[in-house]
Amino acid sequence: MPEFIKNAIDGALGPVSFFVISVVGFALMILLRRWWTRGWFIGPVAVFAAAFYGLSLTDSDFRAIVAKPDNIPISMLFFLVGFFLWLSFRKMVVNDDLIAQNKPTFEHRESNRRVYCWPDLVYSEFLALILCAIILLVWAYYLKAPLEEPAHPTLTTNPSKAPWYFLGLQEMLVYYDPWLAGVVFPSLIIGGLMAIPYVDPNPKGNGYYTFNERPFSITVFLFGFVVLWVLLIVLGTFLRGPNWNFFGPYSYWDPHLVEALSNISLSTWIWNYVFHQPLPSNIFIREIFGFAIVITYFAVMPPILANFVFRKMYSQLGFIRFNTVAFFLLTMLALPLKMVLRWVFNLQYIVAIPEWFFNI
């Protein structure tokens, strides 16, 4: 691969640009769904992606990261998520056209065809079991487990990464206190998913693919899943290197690279650089500006959303259920906002109370 292409990709995949590209790409995926879900689209794109991936493997630095046995499933995850997103959006577009014509959806047409559990389902599951067993045996034989030497208290691997399914949470540790990123936010994610059946009374979209009937729900869910989960896994796997620094996909992971970052908290910036005063000894006075921003964010934004953005949703859900949805939505959006503040302004915490291990 030409060097200028690799340098351009490395330069375009910095932390800020990676997030901007992810959000813009997600928005285009939603807005242009009727264009990119056409039948002729998936074939050329799949061939181009496979060819580009194979050509990238000729680069030694790219191959050293992507070809690691425990990173190969993440490459497969990237391609499989892309394919199934195309397939699901394809079915959404087709069903939305059928609904607009007052015709039954594809799933409703197939509902009259009865499939028995025995032997149809059990037979298919048995074949899938055999196929998966063969694939796992071949996988285990040719891709050795990346086992290392026994753990040593004075020698830590660099970078030290969590399993792939926790890399999104590990990335959150950069922006929040560990107990918030590792306990509170995962609990809110689980609680929010459990609350969906109780706060969403819309019966449409049950059992069939559709987007026009559930635009808000699908957009919010996919943003949380694709941008704030899958892409954070890709970021943590392929772009986070030694010392948790950012590296381009074709860059050498230099363990001696040290980036000089002056990450400061909001209270330090305001009191030291704006007011030219030392930090107050009283915690509440010191962090009053951060508390004001957080309280305003969670107290003022729900009424604004209810009166100017989601009026119809507020009338359907009512006060309690709408504010529940608004709380989980604002909590989810707090992560990308904090990421942008950290990358662009080197803002470490909005509220920094290390005495109580409360850092937001």
N, C-alpha and C positions, 0 to 999 in steps of 0.2 A: 504494500500500500504506500502511495506517495507520502513523503514526510509532511507536506503542507496540509494534507487532509487530516493526518493524525494530530498535527499541532492545532488545527482549527477546531477539531472535536474536543481536544483537551482544554482549549481555551473557552469553549462554549459550555463546558460542563463544570464550571465553578459552582460554588454553593448557591449564589444568588441566581445565576442564569439557569441552573438546573431546576430550581423551584419555579422560576418564571416560565420556562419552557413547559414544565409539567402542568401548571395551571392553565396556560394558554392552550396547550394541546388538549387538555381535558375539556375546556370550553368549546374548542373547535369540534371535538368528537361529538358533543351534544348537539351543537348547532348544525353541523354538516352531516348528520347521521343518514339522511336520505341519499347523499352522494357516495359516501364511502362504504355503504352497505350493499351496493349493487353487486351483482354476481361477478362482474369482470374485475372487481377490485382486489379481492383476496388472493387470487392466484399470482399476479405479477408482484404484489407486495411481499407475499411469502417467499417467492423465488429471490427477489432482491434482498430481503432480510437474511435469508440463508446464505446467499452468495457473499454479502457484506460481512456476515459473521465468520464465514470460512476464510475470507481474505484477511480479516483482522487477526485470525489465529496465526498468520505468518509473522506477526510482531511478537517478539520474545516476551516483552513486558506484559502485553495483553494476554498471551497464552499462559504465562506463569500464574496469573490470577484466575482467569476464567476456567482453565483446565484442571484446577485443583479438584480432587474427587468430591469434596464437600461443597464446591461451588457449582458443579455441573447441574444439580437439580434447580438452582436458582436461574440458570440460563434457560432451562426447560420451562420453569415457571413463567418467565417473561414471555416466551413465545406462546405458551398455552393460554395464559390470561388474555393475550392479544387476540388469539383465534376465537376463544369463547365469548369475548366481548363483541367481536364482529358477528358471531352467530346469533347471540341474544338480541343485539340491535337490529339485525336483519329480520328476525321474527317480530320484533316490535314494530318496525316500519310496515311490514306486510299486514299485520293485524290491525294497525291503525288505519291503513287504507281500506281494509274490509269493514271496519267499524264505521268509517265515514260513509261507506256505501250501504249501510244497514244490512250487511251480510254477516253470517256467523264467522267467528275467528277460526284459525286453523285448528286450535285445540278443541273447539266445540264440534268441528266436523269429525275429528278423530275420536270423540267421546263415545260415538255409537259402536265403535269397533272394540269388542270385548276381548281382553287378554286374561287368561287364567294364570293363577299363581303356579299351579302344577299342570303341565310340565313346562310351560313357556318361561316363566320368571326363574324358577329354580334351575332349569337347564342353562339359561343365559348366565346366571350367576356362577354356576359350576364351571362353565367355559372361561369366564372372566377370572375365576380363582386360579385355574390352571395356567392361563396366560400370564397373570401377574407373578405367580410362583416361578415360572421359567425366566421372566425378565429379571426378577430379583436375584435368582441364582447366577445368571450371566453377569449381572451388574456387580454382585459381590465378588465374582471371580476376577473380573478384569479391572475393576476400580477398587483398589485397596483402601481400607478405612484409614483416614489420616491420623493414626495413633502416634502420639509423641511420648517422650520419656516421662517417668513419674513426676508428679507435681513437686516443685521445690519452693520453699518459702522465700528464697532470695533471688529466684529467677522467674520472671513473669513473661509470658509470650507477648510480643509486641507486633501487631495490635492484639489485644485480648478481646475476643468477640463472643457474644452470646450465640446460642443456636439461631439459625436463620429466622425462625418464626418469632424470635424475640428481638431481632435487630431494630425493628421499628420502635420498640420500647427503649432500647439502648440509645437510639438517637435522641429520644426525648430527654434522656438524662443530661444531655448537653445544655438544655434550655431550662430545666426545672430541678428543684431539689429531688434527691433520689426517692424519698418516700412519696412525693407527689407523682413523679413519673412512673414509679414502680408499683404503687399501691392505690393511690387515690384515682388517678386517671384510668387505669385498667378496670377498677371497680365501677367508675362512671360509664365506661364503654359497655360493660356487661349489663349494668342497670339500664342504660339507654336502650340496648337491644331487647331486654326483657319488657320494657315499657311500651314498645311499639304496638303490640296488639291492643293496649288499653288507651292509647292516645290517638290512634289512627282508626276512625270508624269507617273509612271509605271502603266499600266492598268491591269496588272495581279493581280489575287486575288480579283477581283471585283465581288461579288456575290457568291463566293464559298470559302471554307476553303483550305488554302495551307500554307506551311511553306517554302518549297524549293524555291518558286518563290518570296518570300518576307522575307528573313531571317533577314535582318537588321531592317526593319520597325517593324516586330513583336517582335524581341528581345528587341529593345529599348522601345517600348510601354509597353511590359509586365514588363520590369525592372522598369519603372516608376510607373506602376500601382500596381504590386505585392509587390516589395521590398520597394519602396519609398512611397507607399500610404497605401496598405492594412496592411502590416507588421508593419508600423509605427502606424497605428490605434490599432493593437493588442498590440504593445509595450506600447502605451500610456494608454490603457485600463487596462491591466492586470499586467504590470511590472513597471509602474510608480506609486509610492505610496506617502505618506506624505512627504512634502518638496521637491517633485519631485525627490525623490531618487529612485534608482533601487531596486526592491525586486523580489526574485524568486517567481514562481507561488505557491509554498508551504510555503512561508515565512510569518511570522506575520508582518503586516504593523505597525511598531512601530513609532508613531508620534514624539517620542523624539530622534529618531536616527539622529545623525548629522555626516555627512561625511566631514572630513577635506580635502578640495581640494585646491590646490594652482594654480588656473587657471590664467595664465598670458598671455599677448598679445605678439606678435612677437617682437614689438619694445622694450618692457620692457626687454624681454629675451636677445635681441642682445645688447642693449646699457648698461644695468646694469650687465649682467652676462658674456658677451663676451668681450665687450670693457671696462667694469668697469667704466662707466661714467654715470652721471645723464642724464635723458631724455632731449633732446634739446627743447628749448621753441618754436622753429619754427615747425609748424605742418608738413610741407612737408619734412623737414630734418628728423624729428622724425620718420615719417612713410615711408621713401624712400624705405626701404627694402620690406615692404609690397606692396607698389605700384609696385615695380619692379616685384615681384612674380605674382601679379594679371595681369599686362599688358603682361608679358611674357606668362602667361597661355592662355590668350585669343588672343594674337597676333601671337605667335609662333606655338601653337598646330594646328591651321587650316592648315597651309602649310605642316606641318609634316603629318597630316592625309591625305591630298590630294595627296602627293607624295609617301607615303610609305604604307598606310593602305587602303585607299579608292580611288585608282586610277580610277577604273572603274566608281565608283559613281561620281567622279569629272568630268569625260569626259561626263557623261550623264546629269548632272545637270548644269554644267557651273559654272563660278566664283561666281556669286551673290547668286544663290540658294544653292550651296554647302556651302558657308560661313554662310548663314542663318541657315542651318541644323547644321553646326559645332558649331555655337554660342549657339543654344538651347541645343545641346548635351553636350557641355562643362559646361553649366550652370546647367544642371541636374546632371552631375557627380560631380559638386562642392559640393553638399550636402553630399554624402557619404564620399568624401575626407575630408571634414571639420569635419564630425562626428568621423572619425578615428583619426584625429589630436587631437580632443578634448578628446577622451577617452584614447588614448595611451600616448600622450605627455602633456595633460592638457593645450593645446594651446587654449586660449579663442578667440582671434581675430587675423587675419593676418594683417588687417588694422584697427586700433582703433582710431577713431576721435570722442570721445564723445561730443566735442564742437559743432559738426555739426550733431550729431546723425547718424554718418556714421561708422558703425562697421561691418566688413566683417570677 
